[in-house]
Amino acid sequence: MFIASIPAPPPVVQWECKDCTAQEKFVLREVQMRTDITDKYALATILGNIQQESRFNSNICEGGSRVPYHRCYSGGYGIIQWTSENRYAGLGSFARKYKCNPSDLPCQVRYMISEVQFQNALTKFSQKGQGVRYYMGAAYSWLGWGIEGSRVQYTWQYANKLTRTGA
């Protein structure tokens, strides 16, 4: 007897941000579509950290210069400020492999989600019902920032803007 396998249901976008920029909405949607992160505070933490790192500017070199990937010669680059040589080079390798522009947001978001540091933090980000401080620990292991800055403040701003889809 042949039993057909039942395909998994498609990912569901549970949270939206009507008052966000197009870039913020894109990241929010992609993270929900490509991961199993469903907690509002986990998603807000990811958005808040990207806000702190780059203000969602994909072509930003540390210090504020807006340049293409190959013209950022020192410091971090992109939406999460890939800084170490391995992480920066990883973005370039990913872009070549998947034929996308390492300076563009869609390419960077796909790389960000596939990167080992994000994948390692995914277990914590995927936990439901945790507080912002818990998810901030996951963000630290993902990004390894030197200065916390306004990350928590930005996270709470996003948490207050996120609404359930259809609400």
Secondary structure, DSSP 4 states (H G I P E B T S, - for coil): ---PPPPPPPP---EE-TTS-HHHHHHHHHHHHHS----HHHHHHHHHHHHHHHTT-TTBBTTS-B--GGG--SS-BTTTTB-SHHHHHHHHHHHHHHT--TTSHHHHHHHHHHSHHHHHHHHHHT-SS--HHHHHHHHHHHH--S--TTHHHHHHHHHHH-EETT-
